[in-house]
Amino acid sequence: MALFGNNQSAEVVALQQQLAAAHATIGELRGWVGHLRGAETAALETDLRRLKAAVEQAKAEHAAQSASRQQLAAELESWRSQLVETRELALLQQVGIYEYSHPLEDALAYKDALSELRLNIKAAAKTDAVTCQVDWAVNGSVKEGQKLGRDMAKLMLRAYNAEADNAVRVVKPHTVESVKNRLTTTRDTISKLGTLMRITISSDYHRLRLKEIDLTADHLMKVEVEREVVREERARLREEAKVMKEVERERARLAKERAHYTSVLARLEAKGDTEGWAKAKEQLAAVDDAIAGVEQRAANVRAGYVYVISNLGAFGPDMVKIGMTRRLEPMDRVRELGDASVPFRFDVHGLFFSEDAVALETALHRELAADRVNMVNPRREFFYATPARVKELLTKLGDDHILEYKDAADAVEWRASRRDDERSLALSAVASNTDAGDDGDLSSDGDLT
């Protein structure tokens, strides 16, 4: 029992010692806490408040920046909605073949329609072109306020009409939508600027000015089409005149030749030279056949030569021109096509006579319609096709058309020019290397001295 009691007392003493050590530690910690509170608490609290203020300011600035970004995004969308596309190349790609807004018979009909429309525009400008509602006074007078509103409305209408007149002046067939959008944007801007006085360009008047733009563009296009028709007709008449001159020259030559053989026949018959007379008779018959052929060509306006030509140096290997000519010497027409308007002469792949050359040419054009180079003007007879493909189409249309045909282009001038270019480049390279070598020798001499 005594041993048990002693052990218990030792444990109590140990616990009391540990408790005393803990109290000492606690006292020490309290001292440090008191020291910190007394010496640095104010500075720490100041720093903490400063940090909290900086965080709040950063949050406010972030919120302001977010609001600013949203406002800028809204303004950007607004400007994008008002943006008018004026790049003519893009508009041309979108428009493609022109479609008339108000189809009429000819340019004169469009001119008359424009004159009538402009009379209506003048009448509308005097009555209900612009509206204004002012119900406040100026200098204490409601009448002066209304007069101010009417004056401002007239000023706005003048600005709108100036823009509309400029639109009519600059519009082209491929920029119609661009010009109309710009005029509509001007009308919307006037409405925004005149909000306080409720000034607005009337819808009916705006519709008349838009119609004026459409009719002007249609008139310009119709005039251009008619000019093109006149140019084509003049070209056709010039070609016909050349054909008739060739026919007359050939007639005169054959008539002279026939008179010669007739005279020869008379002399041979008088001499009694039957063998010579028979030969001269055969030659006279050949001349008579040639005369008959010329007369038939002159009478048959559909007879002629169909040609397939290419220009490798100007248009590349995958483009051909398919046309027809009534010339007695068709190569004259081909040589004319290869004049100064192209850098190289055309190569002839096929040249064949047909009693109905017009039908044959039309059939070839129809087969290659999807591969036309110029989809707007069908009188431009260029096609994205190889000569070999045209030969296949000719075979399909009838073997009697193909007597002689070349798939490959000689392109003599182009190939010779390429060799000259390569030779020039080589000579330039040699010259530059020689110059560099001379410079090197000079510098080395300087080093030696």
GUDO-14662 format. One record per atom (N, C-alpha, C): x, z, y. Coordinates in steps of 0.001 Angstrom, whole numbers, plus 500000, padded with zeros to 6 digits. Atoms other than C-alpha are relative to their C-alpha. Example, Ala and Ser with C-alpha at 12.3 -4.5 7.8 and 13.67 -1.06 7.14 Angstrom:
BEGIN
500890500000498810 512300507800495500 500900500000501200 499180499940498810 513670507140498940 499230500730501090 
REM end
This chain:
BEGIN
500841500000498796 500000500000500000 500871500000501248 499105499910498831 502796500954502386 500680498670500260 499346501314499846 504492497566501652 499051498984500617 501018500902499456 501279495693502371 499775500262501475 500199499646498596 500810497546505639 501170499568500861 498835500432499220 504347496813506748 499980498481500252 500073501487499844 503905493102506099 498949499612501032 501080500309499054 500647493075508050 500447500295501417 499511499652498655 502297494795510996 500994498970500486 499012501037499613 505130492211510985 499306498716500449 500733501222499618 502647489381511088 499335500175501361 500656499736498711 500800491014513993 501024499904501115 498951500041498976 504056491433515847 500397498550500287 499615501417499816 504944487768515249 498949499238500798 501079500677499269 501557486626516440 500000500409501464 499957499548498607 501848488794519509 501126499326500763 498866500664499352 505237487237520262 499648498535500321 500405501394499745 503824483733519874 498987499904501145 500997499991498930 500906484633522115 500670500231501339 499290499748498749 503295485985524718 500733498751500460 499296501244499658 505352482761524550 499025498962500540 501012500956499536 502174480720524956 499560500333501400 500379499614498645 501130482775527985 501086499638501002 498890500342499108 504578482238529427 500002498506500326 500051501469499804 504282478467528912 498858499622500927 501160500283499148 500840478476530452 500291500382501435 499658499593498643 502116480391533410 500933499013500668 499061500980499460 504961477931533829 499275498704500402 500760501217499710 502555474966533665 499128500170501244 500825499751498814 500241476584536184 500847499974501267 499110500037498849 503199477018538456 500311498577500435 499727501432499686 504058473327538192 498778499321500619 501227500590499448 500444472382538816 499803500425501441 500128499517498636 500311474548541862 501011499355500930 498967500650499188 503581473106543071 499629498557500349 500394501404499766 502294469530542611 498835499918500981 501155500033499100 499019470313544311 500425500314501430 499605499613498649 500737471849547208 500883498977500680 498991500859499379 503483469253547730 499586498525500062 500169501449500071 502308465711546628 498553499561499841 501390500397500226 498555465788546141 499479499137501137 500511500762498855 497818464523549667 500519498563499977 499420501360500044 500211461556549292 499386499177498888 500599500730501124 498818460690545870 498578499578500313 501370500344499654 495266460837547142 499954498865501024 499934501093499010 496246458600550095 500275498664499311 499694501235500741 497806456051547729 498790499528499194 501163500357500806 494742456209545519 498914499358500863 501003500589499096 492415455560548455 500421498598500462 499516501316499578 494641452688549586 499794498963498890 500201500914501129 494518451157546122 498536499630499843 501431500285500119 490735451510545978 499543499035501103 500367500894498898 490430449846549407 500502498577499745 499462501329500306 492713446979548298 499174499300498932 500843500582501059 490604446466545143 498683499500500568 501271500410499393 487406446377547193 500178498759500879 499743501162499160 488948443921549653 500218498744499154 499774501145500893 490121441693546793 498687499500499412 501306500407500519 486627441745545319 499200499240501058 500737500665498922 485136440804548680 500557498599500259 499394501320499781 487649437977549190 499664499037498866 500354500837501144 486948436671545674 498561499513500110 501401500394499839 483210436709546343 499855498954501107 500069500967498898 483766434890549669 500536498643499564 499446501259500489 485961432280547971 499032499301499050 500979500597500909 483345431744545261 498857499364500784 501066500565499169 480656431258547904 500476498748500722 499458501169499313 482943428858549802 500130498817499055 499893501079500982 483642426865546642 498642499406499687 501341500502500264 479944426606545919 499485499158501159 500433500767498831 479278425456549485 500716498656500069 499253501251499995 482065422864549267 499506499052498921 500525500838501080 480724421636545941 498668499378500391 501292500528499550 477249421291547451 500196498903501039 499732501025498991 478655419376550448 500570498736499362 499429501158500687 480668417142548112 498920499170499326 501109500721500634 477558416258546141 499144499291501032 500782500630498941 475727415588549381 500675498734500502 499282501182499521 478444413204550589 500038498914498942 500012501007501066 478596411519547210 498669499270499943 501320500640500030 474854410882547355 499827499042501164 500109500867498837 475309409286550809 501067498912500028 498904500957500004 478429407326549901 499478498615499667 500407501387500219 477927403539550113 501201499236499459 498928500766500618 480018401420547809 500193498690500746 499732501223499233 481702398646549803 501086499139499383 498976500825500615 484312397303547408 499340498768499407 500726501206500355 483202393700547074 500299499566498569 499681500419501354 485058393098543791 499119500703498988 500868499251500908 483134395892542025 498567499514500080 501372500488499845 479872394636543485 499839498631499360 500091501314500626 480625391104542337 499895500114498486 500065499804501440 481231392343538784 498649500527499568 501312499464500346 477939394228538835 498901498965500169 501078500933499708 475882391417540354 499979498837499025 499976501154500883 477081388500538239 499299498819500654 500757501129499467 474655385611538754 498991500519501005 500857499527498914 472722385944541998 498536499764499660 501443500105500184 468990386607541768 499336500130501367 500660500005498705 466814385774544756 498933501089500060 501017498964499808 464744388662546103 498653499386500365 501223500691499581 462209386257547643 500207498504499760 499731501412500327 462446382868545850 499160499052500856 500653501055499219 461633379942548153 500622498663499614 499637501332500481 462020376199547800 501385499568500473 498731500483499456 464934375426550109 500425500868501185 499456499209498893 467055376734552980 499091499953501221 500899500107498851 464574375458555571 498827500973499868 501088499045500219 461796377549553993 500462501423500291 499465498672499694 464033380638554215 500162500184501510 499835499909498553 464786379869557865 498660500260500680 501334499781499433 461064379645558663 499497501411499699 500436498645500370 460366382892556751 500715501056500839 499252499055499160 463116384678558697 499472500006501433 500535500054498627 461718383454562023 498685500756500100 501287499289500001 458255384735561140 500206501505499857 499739498581500204 459638388048559917 500544500648501262 499422499421498793 461625388601563096 498962500162501103 501105499803499058 458491388086565174 499232501277499664 500678498770500423 456829390830563107 500834501237500339 499123498873499674 459881393080563629 499927500325501489 500102499773498557 459695392600567408 498680500666500366 501301499391499715 455994393424567409 499963501451499548 499997498625500513 456518396535565268 500881500908500846 499095499182499176 459390397704567500 499316500504501261 500706499592498783 456971397919570438 498887501004499731 501164499151500297 454329399946568587 500364501227499175 499868498848500896 455043402141565570 501334500029499260 498704500008500686 458741401656564769 500574501398499848 499442498655500030 459605405295565560 498917500993500416 500959498946499671 457561408499565682 500738501212500541 499402498817499383 458233411630567763 498887500990500323 500991498944499729 456349414942568019 500701501157500705 499399498939499188 457396417291570847 498863500828500600 501051499129499478 455192420288571699 500578501151500819 499435498967499154 457546422297573901 500307499427501379 499899500392498597 458064422250577662 501449499930500445 498707500095499339 461044421250579774 499780500297501478 500194499554498619 461360422982583145 498554500445500248 501361499500499892 457986424519582456 498935498936499916 500966501091500050 456308421134582010 499982499396498600 500154500607501327 454948419906578650 500189498493500086 499857501436499837 454816416337579997 501467499587500043 498566500309499960 458527416405580787 500623500140498608 499518499851501371 459169417679577268 499626498802499141 500421501172500763 457143414827575791 500759498757500433 499228501150499517 458933412313578021 501422500040499444 498663499862500589 462284413689576857 499986499574498537 500099500391501405 461133413267573262 499886498492499840 500146501460500100 460053409661573856 501319499288500319 498711500606499657 463384408859575531 501000500138498851 499100499797501137 465305410366572637 499607499098498829 500461500874501076 463151408409570176 500439498560500246 499552501351499673 463942405158572013 501503499853499756 498551500035500215 467642406019571917 500324499923498512 499785500038501448 467473406698568179 499638498625499428 500414501315500485 465606403413567629 501031498937500359 498944500941499621 468270401516569568 501201500114499063 498877499808500932 470967403050567348 499668499404498630 500410500540501297 468998402136564211 499996498471500034 500051501463499903 468396398556565413 501391499391500102 498623500497499925 472076398147566254 500620499939498607 499487499999501370 472968399130562692 499323498919499161 500732501018500757 470245396848561287 500478498597500373 499506501310499572 471420393870563390 501395499734499445 498655500156500566 474997394465562257 499924499730498498 500168500227501437 473820394631558634 499611498557499715 500415501395500176 472102391260558976 501168499057500290 498886500862499612 475221389818560607 501091499951498938 498870499942500938 477693390938557919 499588499844498544 500420500021501392 475577390726554761 500445498705499330 499674501138500864 476713388415551956 499161500126498736 500857499926501196 474851387518548767 500412501079499002 499554499014500981 476998389905546711 500130501407500581 499912498670499404 476842392839549185 498640500491500499 501340499656499519 473062393117549634 499719501485499821 500328498596500277 472641396516547966 500857500941500830 499110499169499184 475652397947549796 499489500100501432 500457500025498613 474312396891553203 498666500726500139 501295499326499938 470775398103552455 500162501513499862 499751498560500141 472077401495551305 500572500588501292 499422499499498747 474091401822554510 498910500152501063 501079499915499013 470998401108556631 499060501158499669 500839498868500397 468940403608554627 500675501330500346 499254498794499624 471674406207555158 499914500244501505 500138499865498541 471519405519558916 498633500561500353 501356499489499729 467740406105558885 499911501487499651 500041498585500387 468175409407557015 500777500866500996 499199499242499026 470884410515559457 499236500196501305 500805499886498779 468611409791562427 498909501048499815 501034498993500260 465873411871560797 500576501412500059 499376498676499966 468287414799560385 500352500402501429 499628499685498620 469572414562563960 498787500253500884 501203499826499198 466035414374565318 499020500991499423 500897499039500646 464646417267563302 499225500831501019 500661499137499019 463885419430566350 498840499284500689 501060500770499346 461840416662567954 499157499207499005 500707500701501073 460583415357564600 499983498483500243 499833501440499786 461949411864565305 500293499341498656 499846500679501284 461655409472562341 499754498505500179 500246501449500066 462026405708561848 498924499777498941 501140500150500906 458751404630560233 500392499211498751 499714500665501274 458765403497556613 499676498513500061 500378501413499910 456975400234557441 501046499196500761 498983500709499219 459538399297560076 501302499876499202 498790500036500836 462413400206557755 499848498962498896 500248500978501053 460829398076555037 500154498572500539 499830501324499394 460708395086557416 501477499659500189 498572500267499787 464412395449558261 500723499776498679 499410500240501318 465331395708554565 499641498608499479 500412501343500413 463314392560553861 500792498944500760 499195500935499221 465224390844556673 501375499823499376 498697500089500668 468495391670554882 499891499159498743 500190500776501231 467140390292551588 499841498511500298 500238501409499670 465900387070553183 501260499336500551 498756500564499469 469176386589555055 500974499678498878 499106500249501132 471180386947551837 499509498814499164 500559501134500749 468811384570550020 500259498690500728 499767501209499211 469133382065552868 501449499551499908 498586500343500106 472937382221552777 500321499407498635 499741500512501350 472945381702549004 499407498616499815 500634501308500139 470503378814549175 500772498932500770 499192500944499225 472564377146551915 501260499620499238 498781500281500755 475699377490549780 499699499119498788 500382500817501158 473903376074546721 499738498562500429 500288501351499527 472634373112548726 501267499282500445 498720500619499640 476106372518550139 500758499562498758 499321500362501247 477510372552546629 499373498762499371 500686501184500536 474862370048545519 500405498759500786 499591501139499171 475763367818548467 501429499594499677 498613500320500347 479472368087547627 500076499285498659 500001500649501309 478771367199544006 499438498589500083 500584501330499851 476581364270545035 500985499051500678 498988500835499353 479287362993547369 501114499633499035 498969500293501000 481848363317544598 499503498968498998 500570500966500954 479509361445542241 499953498602500615 500061501299499336 478992358674544789 501391499396500155 498626500517499904 482748358400545359 500471499464498654 499627500458501339 483254358161541616 499296498695499658 500734501229500269 480536355515541339 500578498833500796 499404501062499186 482109353564544193 501307499513499380 498756500397500658 485463353621542402 499720499184498751 500373500756501203 483770352469539199 499587498581500371 500468501326499599 482057349596541005 501159499138500499 498830500762499562 485346348573542645 500797499504498800 499297500411501206 487010348535539241 499254498864499302 500801501038500640 484130346484537836 500132498680500754 499886501227499216 484321343998540705 501380499369499834 498654500546500210 488082343668540303 500119499344498639 499943500561501350 487678343132536574 499180498720499908 500803501236499985 484911340597537158 500784498852500630 499235501049499323 487087338698539618 501155499521499126 498873500395500858 490061338768537241 499531499140498837 500510500752501149 487977337590534270 499430498651500425 500525501283499518 486249334915536360 501142499023500264 498843500838499752 489638333599537469 500603499526498690 499447500362501303 490874333693533896 499101498976499294 500922500938500638 487727331893532680 500113498615500634 499833501287499332 488132329205535306 501285499320499546 498739500557500470 491727328759534176 499836499357498620 500164500544501349 490781328319530515 499026498815500000 500912501140499908 487912325979531475 500753498752500443 499179501119499539 490368323793533357 500934499522498900 499097500367501103 492795323924530422 499240499215498943 500805500704501003 490015322875528022 499720498561500433 500288501358499517 489146319895530227 501231499112499865 498790500800500090 492779318728530337 500344499691498553 499688500217501412 493311319203526601 499026499016499370 500984500932500542 490086317381525823 500303498572500461 499651501327499489 491189314495528047 501209499437499277 498818500437500732 494522314348526221 499711499733498539 500307500141501415 492832314500522850 500743500979499120 499273498960500752 494804317614521788 498963500943499389 501053499196500632 492290319058519358 500484501393499623 499482498680500410 494545321864518120 500116500921501208 499893499199498785 495349323081521620 498625500319500571 501352499761499490 491731322653522601 499314501128499227 500614498955500821 490609324892519664 500542501380500379 499418498705499606 493062327644520667 499472500442501366 500513499671498674 491973327481524306 498534500393499937 501406499645500158 488363327607523163 499843501432499502 500032498607500495 489050330826521235 500323500990501131 499641499120498887 490728332346524279 498869500077501024 501135499991499078 487787331328526459 498863500856499451 501036499165500611 485406332951523980 500337501483500162 499589498608499818 487449336183524193 499754500450501442 500264499671498610 487210336077527986 498510500180500228 501451499854499866 483440335547527745 499524501321499405 500356498691500587 483194338580525426 500388501144500940 499564498955499062 485186340654527927 499067500071501197 500946500016498882 482875339542530739 498687500653499605 501245499387500478 479852340507528660 500142501509499883 499775498565500108 481411343904527977 499998500689501352 499981499431498650 482045344509531665 498593500066500568 501371500005499497 478487343523532540 499162501081499317 500739498944500717 477155345835529841 500384501383500514 499553498716499465 479284348721531158 499394500244501373 500553499846498661 478056348066534688 498513500302499951 501446499791500100 474414348036533549 499657501334499355 500286498760500726 474624351078531254 500703501160500696 499397498900499233 475168354111533466 500378501181499097 499673498891500902 475456356413530421 501238499723499161 498807500341500765 478343354567528824 501236500451500766 498767499568499363 481840355866529489 500922500682499017 498997499311500805 484781357881528244 499821501511500149 499968498534500012 484669361559527268 501451500410499775 498610499577500125 487997363336527728 500077501505499772 499665498591500231 489418366650526514 501433500183500466 498672499834499416 492376367790528603 500306501485500171 499571498610499776 494387370966529140 501182500001500947 498863499827499107 497018372332531487 500672501318499630 499369498801500562 499262374759529634 500681500835501075 499284499260498973 501352375699532656 499093500665501007 500900499455498988 498366376315534954 499000500984499421 501110499205500532 495705377820532651 500287500658498658 499697499380501275 497429378826529427 499531499157498819 500280500811501192 496934377643525824 498547500014499547 501360499836500521 493301378708525392 498943499588501011 500987500498499038 491520376738528119 500072498474500041 500075501462499946 490350373121528161 498955499595501030 501011500611499134 488399370869530495 499402498822499238 500706501068500707 485770368575528965 499109499285501009 500779500760499039 484371365832531176 499820498570499537 500186501423500313 483395362171531245 500199499177501264 499811500931498894 484169359170533406 499527498621499570 500443501365500265 482747355666533695 501050498983500425 498938500918499578 486035354212534903 500363499040498863 499485500935500997 487268351095533138 501366500440499506 498719499427500372 490674352775533141 499891501520500126 500304498550499899 489862356452532297 501198500855500388 498837499187499658 493445357656532736 500163500145501506 499959499835498547 493076357047536463 499296501286500414 500734498763499693 490522359884536533 500814501226499596 499190498867500455 492795362180534530 501159500236500954 498890499843499056 495679361499536895 499517500588501319 500543499423498775 493446362298539860 499798501508499862 500214498562500218 492569365680538334 501318500772500032 498706499320499991 496268366477538030 500772499780501285 499332500217498721 497004366011541714 500616501295500504 499278498850499430 498496368585544098 499250501317499865 500748498745500114 495737371143543391 500452500839498807 499456499257501138 497468372148540114 501498499745499930 498539500157499979 501205372695539559 500530498964499020 499534500940501017 501455370437536484 498893499001499673 500979500997500407 499755367300535195 499258500466498749 500796499677501181 497011367562532581 500512499227498785 499725500665501275 497666366754528924 498690499548499385 501201500565500608 495138364510527183 500044500256498497 500106499775501452 494063365679523719 499097498977499340 500910501005500537 491191363270523204 499401499184501123 500585500901499015 489887360239525099 499303498890499230 500719500940500859 487151358204523458 498772499465500722 501116500690499363 484499355708524495 498720500272499214 501309499792500633 480801356307523811 498951499245500800 501104500678499330 477717354260524566 499096500990500736 500759498944499317 476076357565525534 500932501180500239 499007498964499715 478962359566526947 499359501223500630 500680498870499359 476545361740528955 499460500960498948 500555499152501066 474810362999525794 501110500711499232 498895499377500733 478130363621524021 500621501127500808 499443498947499143 479525365567526973 499058501196500061 500981498912499933 476300367599527247 499983500798498705 499997499303501287 476396368407523520 501213500915499867 498796499159500053 479982369688523765 499870501203500932 500194498892499058 479124371772526829 499025501027499440 500990499082500562 476137373254525009 500622500849498886 499347499249501084 478254374245522003 500941501074500546 499022499059499407 480751375998524295 499417500775501177 500641499364498839 478202377483526730 500422501457500162 499640498578499918 479138381081525866 501444500202500436 498581499890499666 482816380324526592 500341499325501317 499739500578498685 482406378863530063 500874500935500831 499177499201499095 485016380022532560 499173500432501208 500839499720498833 482599379811535504 498543499999499547 501384499878500454 479192381140534452 498996499713501114 500910500186498881 477722380702537932 499795498518500302 500068501419499651 478523377039538575 500253499163498748 499807500780501236 477937374856535466 500729498687500222 499299501257499750 479550371883537194 501512500156499884 498576499768500268 482967373509536672 500186499956498485 500040500305501435 483736372099533219 501208500549499248 498899499341500702 486421374543532048 499427500990498987 500484499143501082 486030376495528793 501169500743499363 499011499230500759 487904379240526969 499955499520498547 499980500569501347 488669377197523854 501317499261499809 498794500751500317 491635375635522105 499634498549499716 500287501399500348 491906371858521650 499577499828498546 500365500102501420 491681372396517887 498526500338499795 501412499648500138 488296374069518266 499100498875500496 500788501127499499 486973371178520364 499995498866498986 499942501030501044 488150368813517630 499015500307498882 500975499614501025 486077370771515088 498575499698500451 501341500290499475 483022370448517353 499731498500500022 500164501452500008 483595366702517690 499735499498498590 500241500369501401 483789366399513923 498585500367499584 501366499562500303 480552368333513659 498963499064500621 500939500884499313 478868366003516181 500050498574499474 499910501350500568 480077362864514384 501435499524499945 498617500421500182 483350361508512976 500337498743500790 499713501250499305 482945358216514854 500591500237501388 499448499704498683 483994359987518071 501518500159499953 498575499675500079 487464360906516832 500767498801499455 499116501075500419 489832357949516739 501448500456500074 498657499458499838 492960359670518019 499885501323500751 500148498676499406 493327363368518847 501286500782499776 498805499160500088 496238365726519571 499596501456500178 500310498566499898 495914369451518886 500945500728500954 498989499299499197 499114370470520673 500240499255501306 499731500584498687 499865369905524337 501495499741500158 498583500292499757 503124368181525279 500541500865501137 499632499168498845 503275369989528663 501449499771500395 498607500360499747 506474368126529494 500514500643501286 499555499450498712 506648369203533137 500163501508499930 499936498540500086 505925372845532330 501204500451499176 498868499597500851 508481373028529519 501326499707500705 498777500298499266 511121371314531641 500217501010501121 499883499007498934 510380373735534475 500444501339499446 499572498736500617 510770376705532122 501482499967499691 498569500096500297 514171375444530993 500819500093501282 499293499899498721 515173375015534630 500038501437500487 500036498599499583 514053378573535353 500998500827499214 499072499235500833 516000379937532397 501446499669500363 498656500389499609 519064377895533437 500382500653501330 499725499379498699 518767379215536995 500296501481499844 499742498581500233 518540382788535734 501377500209499382 498693499863500637 521573382252533528 501128499782501012 498980500253498990 523563380745536398 500116501157500985 499975498858499093 522555383637538651 500727501173499379 499330498895500693 523705386139536035 501504499772499945 498561500311500054 527045384339535636 500637500205501364 499456499857498646 527503384228539390 500179501467500380 499901498585499662 526769387933539772 501133500668499239 498896499427500769 529203388801536964 501350499572500567 498748500493499410 531881386614538558 500334500739501282 499784499246498760 531385388314541915 500475501403499717 499593498630500341 531652391720540274 501438500025499521 498624500060500482 534857390658538520 500994499829501129 499102500178498858 536389389460541773 500180501291500778 499904498724499291 535555392741543451 500913500954499269 499157499109500788 537205394575540574 501470499676500161 498602500380499819 540394392551540951 500521500466501342 499552499581498690 540552393294544643 500266501494500041 499815498565499966 540094396990544121 501232500406499187 498822499639500797 542731397068541409 501277499667500752 498818500328499201 545162395238543697 500267501077501030 499827498946498996 544557397864546305 500619501233499393 499412498834500659 545293400560543795 501484499810499746 498595500221500306 548576398890542863 500872500138501226 499179499889498800 549697398656546436 500077501430500481 
REM end
